Amino acid sequence: MAVSLREYRAKIRSVESTKKITRAMELIAASRIIKAQQRAGAAAPYARELTRAVSAVASYSNVEHALTTEPENPQRAAVLVVTSDRGLAGAYSSSVLREAEGLVEKLRGEGKHVDLYVSGRKGEAYYRFRARPVVKAWTGHSDQPTYDVAQELGQALISAFLNDEPEARTTEEGETLFPGVDEVHLVYTRFRSMLIQQPTAVRLLPLEVVEGVEPPSEDEVLPLYEFEPSAEAVLDGLLPRYVQSRIWYALLQAAASELAARQKAMKSATDNAEELIKKYKRIANQARQAGITQEISEIVGGVNALADANAAND
């Protein structure tokens, strides 16, 4: 019983150490999530106004731009998957990867080849383990993204979209250049609330303008727009920023979702550790009581044996 008691005491100490770690991670996530929500909320007005500006240019001009023109026969699509750099966040990364797998299967079912772009070490490790090629991966920013990262992501995807090379080729340094893509999709986790984080897939390019397309009423006067220096130049300047702002907003939403998922997962781990500690303490107490009972029984048995021996001698 003594050996068993020592084992349970060691288990209790181990679980208590784990509980301290999970509790600390829960508090860190809780302190960071407020800031992440504020950053996402602060970026929303800019993204909304930029969407309105792009919608105005696309709706009230007759310009055909490469980023807004639907290809007749799309053959290739790029998919950017936003995952986390670290684990211990429950099903956060697995949910967004599952959503990405569904989108990839859908695109392949339409006869399109898919080029994968990944943000986050979890997504990179997922595809590397399955020996699936990734065009480019970005890591080290999932919980605290910066606009520079969003700008780099946007430039890479826009470059892939505007590239008109007929086939992939290899440079002298051994770097593979992929051909241009006809569509660009984004898969990330949208922050709904502290309890709900929703994996979402959206198409970034060709641009789908959703605002300003409703027909005016009979007594409504259409606004007059004058584009300087030209509508083409305005689109050239606005559309890359629009794509980058969409990616930036998605990164902020994903960061808030990751922190919320981690806080929830760590709280659950802390609660489970508390329950496990109670269980081990109860078993250890039972083992200690059983050991005491056995020792008392042995002492009583020894006293009775001595009493019997003395009585026999007398």
C-alpha positions, 0 to 999 in steps of 0.5 A: 500500500505504501508503494501505491500511495507514493505513486498516487502522490507523484501523480497528484504533483504531476497533475498539479504542475500541469494544472498551473500551466493550463491555468496560466495559458488560460489567463494569457489567452483571456488577456489577449483576446480583448485586444484581438477583438478590439483590433478586429473591430478597429479594422472593420470600418476601413474594410467596409469603406474600402469595399464601398469604394471598390464597389462604386468604381466597379459598378459605375464604370465600364472598365474591365480589370484583370481582378474583376473579370471572370475567366471563361474556363477557369483551370487553376485555383489558389487556396490560402488556409489560415491556421495557428502556429501553436497547438493547445487550442482545441479543434481550432486548426483541425476545423479550418483544415477540414473546411479547406479540404472540403473546398479543395475537393469541391474545386477538384470536382469542378476540374480545377487544379489547386495550389495551396498557400498556408499561414500557420505552422499547423497547416504547414505541418498538416500538408507536409506530413501528407506529402502535399505540395505547398506553394508558400507558407508563412509562420510565426504570426497567427496570434498577433498578426501584422499588416505587413504579413497581410500585405505580403500574403496579398501581394503573393496571391495577386501576383499568382493571379496576374501571372500568365505563364503557360506552365510551371518552370524552375529557376536556376536557384531551383525555385519552382515558379507556378503558373497563374491561377484563375481564382483565389480563395481564402479559408479562415475562422470567423470570430462569432463569439467567445463560444462560437468560432466558424470556419469560413471559405470565401472567394477573393478573386476575381472580385465579387462586388456585393454592394451597390448592385441593387437597381435604383428606384424610379425616382432615385437619381444615380450618383455621378462619379468622376475618376481621376486620373482614370477608372483603370488607375483607380482600380489598379490602386484600390483592388490590391489594397482591397484584397490585402484588407480582406486578408488582414481582417481575416487574420485578425478574425482568425487570431481572435478565434484562436485565442478564444479556442485556446482559452476554452480548451485550457479552461476545460483542461484546468477543470479536468485536472482539478477533477483528476486531482480530486480523484487521485486524492480520494484514491490516495486517502483510501490507500492510506487508510487501508495501510493504517488499517492493515498496520493496526490489524498486524499490531493487534494480531501481534499483541494477541499472539504474545498474550496467547504465548504468555498464557501458554507458558503460565 
